[in-house]
């Protein structure tokens, strides 16, 4: 068998597209929180987003 090509002929990478923009992950997080809140609101579920960031979770096991 012959070697498989690295890419399909004629296919372009999304990054190579003319109008592609790299955006920070925090921008994606902002939209995720808004969409999640909208879905939960329409489902009748109360939602209070917490402050973004890392936190320490202590184990209750002894």
PEWOTA-V373838 format. One record per residue. N is the residue number from 1. RES is the residue in one small letter. PSI is psi in degrees with one decimal (none if undefined). OMEGA is omega in degrees with one decimal (none if undefined). D_LAST is the distance of its C-alpha to the last C-alpha in whole Angstrom. Layout:
n:N res:RES psi:PSI omega:OMEGA d_last:D_LAST
n:N res:RES psi:PSI omega:OMEGA d_last:D_LAST
//
This chain:
n:1 res:x psi:151.7 omega:178.8 d_last:59
n:2 res:x psi:164.7 omega:179.1 d_last:60
n:3 res:x psi:137.6 omega:178.2 d_last:57
n:4 res:x psi:140.3 omega:178.1 d_last:55
n:5 res:x psi:151.7 omega:178.4 d_last:56
n:6 res:x psi:-36.8 omega:178.7 d_last:53
n:7 res:x psi:157.4 omega:174.4 d_last:54
n:8 res:x psi:144.7 omega:180.0 d_last:56
n:9 res:x psi:130.4 omega:178.3 d_last:60
n:10 res:x psi:-13.5 omega:179.7 d_last:60
n:11 res:x psi:145.1 omega:177.5 d_last:56
n:12 res:x psi:151.6 omega:177.5 d_last:55
n:13 res:x psi:150.1 omega:177.9 d_last:52
n:14 res:x psi:-34.5 omega:-179.8 d_last:50
n:15 res:x psi:-28.9 omega:-179.4 d_last:50
n:16 res:x psi:-10.8 omega:180.0 d_last:54
n:17 res:x psi:147.5 omega:-173.7 d_last:55
n:18 res:x psi:-40.0 omega:-173.0 d_last:57
n:19 res:x psi:15.7 omega:-179.8 d_last:55
n:20 res:x psi:136.3 omega:177.3 d_last:52
n:21 res:x psi:131.9 omega:172.5 d_last:49
n:22 res:x psi:132.7 omega:-178.1 d_last:46
n:23 res:x psi:149.9 omega:-179.5 d_last:44
n:24 res:x psi:151.0 omega:-180.0 d_last:41
n:25 res:x psi:-31.1 omega:179.0 d_last:37
n:26 res:x psi:-29.9 omega:177.4 d_last:37
n:27 res:x psi:-40.7 omega:176.5 d_last:40
n:28 res:x psi:-41.8 omega:179.3 d_last:39
n:29 res:x psi:-41.8 omega:-179.8 d_last:36
n:30 res:x psi:-46.2 omega:-179.8 d_last:38
n:31 res:x psi:-36.5 omega:178.6 d_last:40
n:32 res:x psi:-43.8 omega:-180.0 d_last:37
n:33 res:x psi:-43.0 omega:179.7 d_last:35
n:34 res:x psi:-43.9 omega:-179.7 d_last:39
n:35 res:x psi:-41.8 omega:178.5 d_last:39
n:36 res:x psi:-44.2 omega:179.3 d_last:36
n:37 res:x psi:-40.4 omega:-179.8 d_last:36
n:38 res:x psi:-44.7 omega:179.7 d_last:40
n:39 res:x psi:-46.8 omega:-178.6 d_last:39
n:40 res:x psi:-36.2 omega:177.3 d_last:36
n:41 res:x psi:-45.2 omega:-179.3 d_last:39
n:42 res:x psi:-19.7 omega:175.9 d_last:41
n:43 res:x psi:-4.6 omega:179.4 d_last:38
n:44 res:x psi:23.9 omega:-179.1 d_last:38
n:45 res:x psi:126.8 omega:178.6 d_last:34
n:46 res:x psi:133.2 omega:-176.3 d_last:33
n:47 res:x psi:124.2 omega:175.4 d_last:32
n:48 res:x psi:105.9 omega:-178.4 d_last:31
n:49 res:x psi:141.4 omega:176.8 d_last:31
n:50 res:x psi:161.0 omega:176.7 d_last:28
n:51 res:x psi:132.8 omega:-179.5 d_last:29
n:52 res:x psi:146.7 omega:177.1 d_last:29
n:53 res:x psi:179.7 omega:179.9 d_last:27
n:54 res:x psi:150.5 omega:176.4 d_last:24
n:55 res:x psi:157.7 omega:-179.6 d_last:21
n:56 res:x psi:131.6 omega:177.3 d_last:17
n:57 res:x psi:119.1 omega:-178.2 d_last:15
n:58 res:x psi:141.5 omega:178.8 d_last:11
n:59 res:x psi:139.8 omega:177.6 d_last:8
n:60 res:x psi:-0.7 omega:178.6 d_last:6
n:61 res:x psi:142.1 omega:179.4 d_last:4
n:62 res:x psi:none omega:none d_last:0
//
